[in-house]
Amino acid sequence: MSEHTVRQYDIELDNIRTRVLQMGGYVEQQVVQALEGLLEGDLNVIDRVIGNDHRVNELEVELDEAIAQIIAKRQPAAGDLRSILSVSKVVTDLERIGDEAKKISKVAKLVYETAAVAATPRVQLRHIGGLAIDLLRRSLDAFARLDIDSAGEVCKLDKEVDAEFKAVMRQLITFMMEDPRTISRGIDLLFAAKAMERVGDHAKNIAEYVIFQVRGRDVRHVGLEELQREIASPKA
C-alpha cells in the first residue's frame, strides 16, 4: 500500500471502530433496561427493549456491509487484516448480547403479564445483572483503548459471573423443590439468569478479540494463567 492508501485505510477503520462503539453503547442500554424491566416490572421498559431489538440487528448488518467493503477495497493483510477481523467478531458478539437483552425482557413480560407474580421465587438477580453489565462496559473500554491489561481483567472477572449464576441456580432449585407452585416461574427466571451469564461470556469474547488484535495470539481456548502470561510478555 502507498502512504496515502494506508492513511485512508486507517481513517476508514477508525470510522468503523467508532460505529462499533456506538453500537456497543446502544446494546449496553438494552441490557440495562432489560434488567430494570425484570427487577421493577415496568412493562413500558420491557416492551421498549423487545421493540428496539430490530435496531441492534440493523446495526450489525450495516457494520458487516462496511467491513466487507473495506476488505474488498483495501485488501488488508497481516496486522491490518487481523484488526478488521477482530472488529467483525466484536460486532457479532454485540448482536448476540442484544439477543440476550431481548430474552431477559421476554421473561419479564411473562412474569408481570400473568397472575403468577405471587408464585415467582424471590431470588437476587440484581447482582448477577450488575456484574454482567460491568463486564460489558469494561470490555468496550478495553476495545476502545486497545488495552490488553483491561481485557485480561475482564477475562478474569467473568469467573465471578459464572459463580453468581451457579448461586442463583441453586437458589431457584431450592425454591422449586420447596414449593412446586414456583416451578414455572422459577424456570423462567433461570433462563433470565442464564441470559445474564451469557452477556458476561460475550463480554469476555470481546476482551479476547482485543488481545488477538494487539498481540496476534488467539486466546479464546487457553487457560487464565496462560492468558495472563501472554499479556505480561513483551510484545513481539
C-alpha positions, 0 to 999 in steps of 0.5 A: 500500500502507498502512504496515502492508501494506508492513511485512508485505510486507517481513517476508514477503520477508525470510522468503523471502530467508532460505529462499533462503539456506538453500537456497543453503547446502544446494546449496553442500554438494552441490557440495562433496561432489560434488567430494570424491566425484570427487577421493577416490572415496568412493562413500558421498559420491557416492551421498549427493549423487545421493540428496539431489538430490530435496531441492534440487528440493523446495526450489525448488518450495516457494520458487516456491509462496511467491513466487507467493503473495506476488505474488498477495497483495501485488501488488508493483510497481516496486522491490518487484516487481523484488526478488521477481523477482530472488529467483525467478531466484536460486532457479532458478539454485540448482536448476540448480547442484544439477543440476550437483552431481548430474552431477559425482557421476554421473561419479564413480560411473562412474569408481570403479564400473568397472575403468577407474580405471587408464585415467582421465587424471590431470588437476587438477580440484581447482582448477577445483572450488575456484574454482567453489565460491568463486564460489558462496559469494561470490555468496550473500554478495553476495545476502545483503548486497545488495552490488553491489561483491561481485557485480561481483567475482564477475562478474569472477572467473568469467573465471578459471573459464572459463580453468581449464576451457579448461586442463583441456580441453586437458589431457584432449585431450592425454591422449586423443590420447596414449593412446586407452585414456583416451578414455572416461574422459577424456570423462567427466571433461570433462563433470565439468569442464564441470559445474564451469564451469557452477556458476561461470556460475550463480554469476555469474547470481546476482551479476547478479540482485543488481545488477538488484535494487539498481540496476534495470539488467539486466546479464546481456548487457553487457560487464565494463567496462560492468558495472563502470561501472554499479556505480561510478555513483551510484545513481539 
